[in-house]
């Protein structure tokens, strides 16, 4: 086999890949030899950033790594933004790229697509970046990448292959079976200490992050037995199910939840980095934990970031949730449901002027497409959804307002989610500003006949930045944007398009969405009911 043929065989047969996102180029032609007959589905985005976002959406919807084939040089700088978002949110993504011939690397000869050091550039947005210099090392390097995805804090991995190695002969591996790697279990002594602290707590609080999404049953069992109010972050939305009586949602930055945090005598934080975009979206460093903090994470460095630690366990979130739940065979009454209900009542989110216009929007989505995966860009409906939306299961809500906070994420990530989960409806929540970053991916949705609903909130530019400028006494500039006629533009791509001015017309449009191919529903924010 050639190195390129072996790569495809290993991805398919050893590591279970079924989809590849990429744009072929002159440096990756040999990588594509035999791909058509491989059984792998190849999806061609219209920009490498779109490829990365699609792989991200695919990974978040399934838990499986998204795989990209990317060209040397500009292809890699294009996908770097998507890798940055995936790194910030611990999303598994494998980026396979070409690089110039081995004998030319680092020589600055002006070769096609040449960078001084492509590997060095991409190492800053990946768990690791590796240059393959010997084709026989490919199985080991791929195994290392998938070991990161399965047993460490995941994120993007970049493997670059010099163009003179794609057609190099390589011996067949003697072992095709992928290794089974188990994540670390919690230390028994540390687990016992954590259980004792939680048993004696009078006002416990639980913080569950995206690292817990694979263990919803264990998460529910533990918080119910602890009878503890629980923050579920944006990436953990749906972990406890829809409207669980102990779920505070992703509202840690709001006053009533902050008060619970300050009062808590023991706090259990599992699979969450306690980062700003989950706990301090008002950016005043006001989320304070004064009680004893127990943290569980796969990353030992993460245990000591952002908040003062009392006890840390380097362990798998799901295994720890199950083991801790076993320490509490009966419910410990702590008035958790009452405290949670009181906090949510004090928040009064549906009556908050900032959220009120979006309440009927999300009620309509929940009524017409209750099982939908909601995938968001950084835009007004998504900021509201972070606080308002409840989902029946994890992996049904994710967006780019966390961590890296890029624009242009929503549309291509929704396509990746739809490819991964054709059994579920998928709705992309995008704004008229951010969607312009990756609008061309409508062509990909049409080409792949993906029934994604593109819900476009049109408020005439960058509304969030416009408000920030006004609040800080800055004359608005660069935020009032000229927008195209999205209806005509969508039609030009071959995408059905319509407008919705109220919940009734939105419900009608959603109920008439096509089975094959996308639908763009444009909402004029200035005409939508104020609540």
Secondary structure, 3 states (H helix, E strand, C coil): CEHHHHHHHHHHHHCCCCEEEECCCCCCHHHHCCHHHCCCEEECCCCHHHHHHHHHHHHHHHCCCEEEEECCCHHHHHHHHHHHHHHHCCCCEEEEEEECCHHHCCCCCCCCCCCCCHHHHHHCCCCEEEEECCHHHHHHHHHHHHHHHHHCCCCEEEEEEECCCCCCECCCCCCCCCCCCCCCCCCHHHHHHHHHHHHHCCCEEEEECHHHCCCHHHHHHHHHHHCCEEEECHHHCCCCCCCCCCEEECCCCCHHHHHHHHHCCEEEEECCCCCHHHHCCCCCCCCCCCCEEEEEECCCCHHHCCCCCCEEEECCHHHHHHHHHHCCCCCCCCCHHHHHHHHHHHHCHHHCCCCHHHHHHHHHHHHHCCCCEEEECCCHHHHHHHHHCCCCCCCCEEECCCCCCCCCHHHHHHHHHHHHCCCCCEEEEEECCHHHHCCCHHHHHHHCCCCCEEEEEECCECHHHHHHHHHCCCCCCCCECCCCCHHHHHHHHCCEEEEECCHHHHHHHHHCCCCCCCEEEEEECCCCCCC
